[in-house]
Structure formats: C-alpha cells, structure tokens
Amino acid sequence: MKVAIHHREGSFSDAWILYCQKHGIQFKLVNAYDSDFISQLEGCAFFLWHHHHAHSQDILSAKRILFALEHANVNVFPDYNSAWHFDDKVAQKYLLEAIGAPIVPSFVFYSKKEANEWMSSQEFPVVFKLAGGAGASNVKLVRNQKDAKNLISKAFGRGIPRFDRLGNFKERLSKYKSGQANLLSVMRSLGRLFIPKEHVKLQGRDKGYIYFQKFIPNNKSDTRVIVVGDRAFAIKRLVRDGDFRASGSGKIEYDRSSIDLRAVEIAFETSKALRASCLSYDFVNDKNGNPLIVEISYGFSISAYFDCPGYWDSELNWHGDKFDAREWMIDDLLKEYNKYN
C-alpha cells in the first residue's frame, strides 16, 4: 500500500508527507504535470493532490487526471464528489439547488435579453459574481440599473476578465494599510497590472453568461464551516471595513459560542447528500436569521484554522482538541481503503 503525492510547498501536501513519515506509510512524490505521470503511479493505491484555482497547470490538468484515476479505482483526494464543482459557482448553484440545500437565491443567464429583462424588475443592490475566483475576488455589489446593464453588456460582449488586476492591486494596498500585507506583496501586485501571471493569460475573459446572487443585508460577518469526513470546524469572518464581503478579510473570530450550530448541521447534511469527503461552506443569515449557503469549495487556506479550539463530530458533540484537518484527509482515505481490503 503506497501513497503517491503531488507536492507543492505551502499546500496540504506538506502535512501529508509528514503524516506518512510519522506513521511509517510508504509514499512517493510524483509530478502530475509529466506526460508519463500515470506510469509513475505504478504500485500506488492512493493519489493526493491539493490543486489550486490560481495555478495555470492545475487549472488545465487537475480535474482531468483525478477523475480519470477514479475510473481506474485509484483512491484519490480530492474525490469527484468534493471537487468537480471546485472554483465554479454556477455549477455549485445547480448542485445545491438540485439537492434542496438552503442557498442564497442565485440566478444565471445565458442570454443578454433575458438578463436585462430579469434585472429590470429587481431591487438593488444585487451581487454579481464570475463563476471562478476565491477570497471575494470577482465579486461586486451592483447598486443600480445602469451598473447592472453595463456588466451585462460586457458579459455578452468582450467578456469580463477572470482576474481583476486593478481590483487585486487595490485589495493588496488596502491590506497593506491595515497591516495584513507587506510592501513586497503590494509591489508584486502593482507589477501584475503590467505583466500578468501565466494563469491570468490562460483564463482570459468570461463571456456568454452572467451570474447574480441576492444581496442579503445586515450581515457583519459570515460563517465558514469545513466538513472533513465526520468532523467539522468553523470560524466567523468579519466583513472588511466599508465593504460587504467577509471572505479574504483576514478578520477572524474563533470563539465557538459565536458559531450558529444550525450552519454546522446544514454543512454535515449537505456533505452527506453530496457524498463529499471534504467541503468548506460559506454561510450568511437571511432576514429571519436562518443560515444560507453562499458557496462551497474543497480547498481552503489551512493557516487560518490552526487557532480553532476544537471541532464537532457528526452528532454535533464538541471535541476541544487541537487538530490538523490535513491529517484527517489522508487518514480517512486510508481507513476507507482498509475497510474493503
């Protein structure tokens, strides 16, 4: 029983490697970008790859490779149910609606005429999103008909850049001013205004559709719940100053008493319905205080969760123990394999 790992420094793979070393599990590092990658997996029952939405090679190859290996009965992380909709908010809309999950009302249009007709009857503001993007990138609050029609015209015209370079620079500058980023990161972001990264060139512009969500007012924070197997942990993220977005704000509360257990319960139920091994859920509350899912993702920035004081099991029992969710990922995969072998 050997584990193959595609390693990227700073990803989940750092902990996967340490886990294998600590527990005496045979593993090998492989390169999923190599043309002979499949042959590198000879003798391996598992393949783990923390692929990233902003890495050009991952964007091109990760889902194809992982899903192909599942067809060949290789045990993979992330599995298909956890990741086919990764970095695709439109796919998530269809998926969550199909299973009846409580989702923020969401609307997608593939016709400029239909989008404009719908928009003419809406109350403002509404939230515009591109299908891809994390950390609240590609998310805008549309405050009036004029701005909405402008976005619709762009979406069904030249298209809208998947990566907003100017917006990224403003975001980095704002974080620098608040002490959440250093000057070097600001300078790098400035440079990307003129020399875009490779993944930006590959992604290009989104066109031919437009996606909106209802704006849910009076949320001064959102709740992020992550379910890995039969365990869940959560944080509260405060909105940015002068903004409505919480994702990527860097302002985090870890006190479990501030977490709505209904959101944890919904996350468990949704993961079970989707048969997903690892998913994060972003929640806001409607006018009646009910948690609604905004979006989901198998991936997340692990460093934000090291200070979590514990986790819940699937019965909502609290366990006040320190943990590393990356270890759960590989541990669950191995246990599932051993049940049938």
N, C-alpha and C positions, 0 to 999 in steps of 0.2 A: 504494500500500500504506500504509494509515493504521491506527494503533493507537488504540483507544478505551480509556480508563482511568477506572474509578470510583475517585476519590481519597478516602482517609481518612487524615488525618495520623497518623503512627506505624505505619501498615500497610506491607505490601510495596510499595504504590504509590509511596512516597517514592523508592525506588530505581528503580522502573520509569520514572518521569518523568525522573530524572537520566540513566538509560541511553539513553532516546530522545534527549535533548538532546545527550549526548556523541557519539552515533553518527549524528546528523543524521536520525533517523527521525521522520517526521510522526506526530503524535499529537494527540488532543483529549481533554479532560476531559469526562466525561458524568456525568449523575446518574441512576443506576439506579432511584431512587425516583420519578422523574417519570412521569406517565401516558403522556407521548409519548416515553418513553425509546427505544423501537425506532426511531423516526424519527431520533433523534439519532445513530444508528449508520450512517446513510447514508454510503457511501463508505469504511467501515471494514471491514477484513478480520479484525481481531482485537478481542477484548474481554477485559480483565483486571480482576478484582475479588477482592480479598482480603476475603472476607466473614467475619464474626466471630460466634461462637456466643452472645455476650452482648450483641449489638446487636439491638434489637427489630425494626427494619425489615429487617435482613439475615435474621433468622430467618424472617420472613414471605415474603420475596421472592427471596432469592439463588438457591436451587436451581432454582426455577421458571424464572427468567429465563435462567440459564446453560444449562440443559438444553434450553430452547426454542430458544436461539440455535444450539446444536449441531445441532439438527434442520434449521436453516436454513443449515448449512455455514459458520457463523461459527466461527473458531478462538478458543477460549476458555481462560482459566485462572481457576480450576481446571477441568479437564475432568471429564466424568461419572464416569469410572472412578476418579478420585482423590477425588471429593467427595460422591458420592451417600450414602455412609455416614458423612459427617462429623458428629461430635457425636451418634453413635448407636451405643453399644457393643453393643446387641443385634444390630443389623444387621451389625456387624463380626464378631460371633461366628459368625453364619450364613455370612458371606462367607469367613472364614478356614478354617472347618471344611469348607466346600464344596470348597476347592482343596487341602485336606490340609496346610495350613500348621501348624507347631508352635505351638500356642496353649495358654495356661494353661487347664486344664479349666474350662468355663463352662456355666452351667445357667440356663435361663429357664423360667418357669411362667406360664400364663395362667389358672390355677385355684387357688384358696386350698387346696382339698383336696389337690391333687397337690403343691403346695409344702410343705404340712405333712407329708405322707407322706414326701416325699424328705428333708426336714430331720430327721425322727425317726431316720434311720439314718446321719446324718453325724457325722464327728468335727469338733470345734471347735478353733480358730476357723475361720470361713469369711469371705469378703469379700463384702459387699453393695455393689452399685452401682446407681445410676439410669442410664438409657440415656445421658443427657446430662450435660455438666459437664467442666471441664478443671482442670488444676492440682491434682488429687486432691480436688476438691470432689465431693460426693455419693458419697463412698467411705467405708465404715465397716467396722471389724473387729468381727464378731459373735462373741462369746465363749461363748455358751451358748444352750440351747434356749429359755429364757424370752425373751431379747432377739430371737432369730430369729422366734419366734411373734408377738411384738409388731410387728415390721417387716412380717410377712406380713399381719397383721390390718389394719395401716394401708394397705398396698398395695392390698388388696381391699376397703377401706372408704372412708374420706375421701380417701385418697391421701397421697402424700409430696411436700412442696414441692420443685420442681426446684432452687430456690435456697435453701440453708440460711443464713438471715440471721444467726442466732446463731453458727453454725459459722464463717461468714465473719468475724464480728467477733473471735471467739477466735483465728482464724488470723492476722488482721491484728495483733492485740495481741501475739501470740507473735513475729511477725516484727519488730515494733517493739522488743520487749525484746532481740532478738538483733541489732539494728542493721540489719535488712534492709528496714525500712519507716519512714516518718517519722510524726510525730504527726498531721499533717493527714489522712493516709490512715486512721489509726485513728479520727479524729473523723468522717470521712465514713462509715466502716463502721458506727459507732455510730448515725449518723443514719439509715442504711438499715434499722436494726431497726424504726424507726417509720414511715419514708417509703420504701417500696421503689421501686427504679428501674422504668422502664417495661417492660423486658424481663422482669423478675420477675413483674409483673402479667400479662403476656401468656402466659408459660409455665405459670403456675399449678402444679397438682399432677399428678404421675404416678400413675396408678392402673390396675388391671386386669392388671398383670403384676408379676413380681418377678425380679430377676437376681442371681445369685451367681457368684463365681469361687472356685476352690480357693485356700486360703491356702498360699503357698509360703514356708516359714520360712527363716531364716538368710541372708536377702538384706540386706546392709547398704547396698546401693546398687542402682540399676537402670541399664540402658544405653539411651540414646536414640540411634537411628540414623536419619538422614534421607537419603532417596534422591531426588535430583532428576535425572531423565534417566539418564545413565550414570555419575553421580558420587555418592559417599556420604561423609558426615562423621558424626562421633559424639562424644558426651560421656558421662561417667559422672556420675550424680546420686546423692549420698549421702542416706540417709534422714534424716528430721527427728529431732531429739532426742526420745526417749521415744515414738517412733511407728514405724509400719511403712512409711509412704509416702515415696517419694522425689520424685515429681512435685511441682513447686512449692516444693521445699525451699530453692532458691537456692544449695545447696552443690554445686559442680560441679568435676569434675576433667577436665582437657583432655589429659592425657598419653596419647598413642595406644597406648603399651605396656599400658595398663590396659584397653583395649578388646578384647573377645573377637571375633576375626575371623570366627568362626562366625556371630555375630549379624549382622555386615555382609553376609556371604554369603547368609544367610537373607533379609535385607531386600532385597537385589538380586533374588533368585529370586522372592520374593513380589510385588514390584513388576512384574516381568516377567510373571508369571502373571496378574496383575490388569490388565495393560496400563495402569498408572497412571504419570503423568508426575511426580508429586510426592507422597511419603508419608513421614511420620515413624513410627517403630516404637519402642515401649517394650518392653524385654526384662527378664525376671528369669531366674534359673537354678534348675532343679529340683534334687532331692537328689543327682543324678548329675552336676551341673554343666552340663547341657545348656540352651542358651538357649530360652526360650519367650516368644512374643509375648503381651503383656498387652492392648494396644490400639493403634490406628493413627489418624492424623489427617493431613490435607493441610496444616493450618495449624500454626504454631509461633511462638514469640516470638524474633524474629531476633537480638535483642541478646545472647541467651545464647550465641550461636555465633560472635561476632566474634573470640573468642580461640582458636578452633580452629586448630591449627598446620598443617592441610592436609586432604587428602581422598583417598579411594580411587577408582580407576576400576572399571569392572565386572569387570576381570580381577584385582582386589584389589591392583593396583600402587599404591604410595603416592606422592602428589604433595605435597611440602612447600611449598606456595604459599598465600599469602593469597587469599581469595576472598570473593565476596558471592553467596550462593545465590539471592538475588532476581534478580540479573542472569542467572543460569543459566535461570531460569524463562522469562523473555521471550526470551532468546537461543535456547533450544531450540524455542520456539513459532515463531519466525521462520525458523529453519533447516528445520524440518519443512515449513513452508509453501513455502519456496523449492525444496524437492526436487521438488514437483509443479506448480510454476507458473513 
